[in-house]
Amino acid sequence: MVPMVEARLSAGTGSFETGDHAERYYAFRLDFLIRKGVPSQMVLMRVAGDSMEPDIKDGDVVLIDQNQKTPIPGKLYAVGVEDMVYIKEVNAEPGKLVLSSYNKAYPALEVDARGDLVDGIRIIGRAVWVGRELK
């Protein structure tokens, strides 16, 4: 059983909804979770916004493995920047992290890894699965 937490991952300009209280729990096959990471470190979060479209849409649910915090270029992560929580593709360039959206209407967010913001950045975990309800 994987908890759905109150935090909403922003696929846009950032979300201030960062509570980690579990709303409910969802069942996944254990062998699936083990293939994806560390089951005891996984949470589900709902996405708000359209910056990751067309792949991830507003209202989708993303499975985050909080054990996977070391960025792998081109992978999706839940990232906290100060008080905001984003779902973004994470890439590194010398001295900075680049948080990119799939929707090209949103510019990349570049964060100086050596500046004052470095203490305000945290990789919450890697997105390992996404699901959605059909309308």
ABEGO torsion letter per residue (X at the ends): XBBBBABBBBBBAEBABABABBABBBBBBAAAAAAAEBAAABBBBBBBEAAAOAABBBGBBBBBBAABABBBBGBBBBBBBEABBBBBBBBBBBGBBBBBBABAABBBBBBBAABAAAAABBBAEBBABBBBBBX
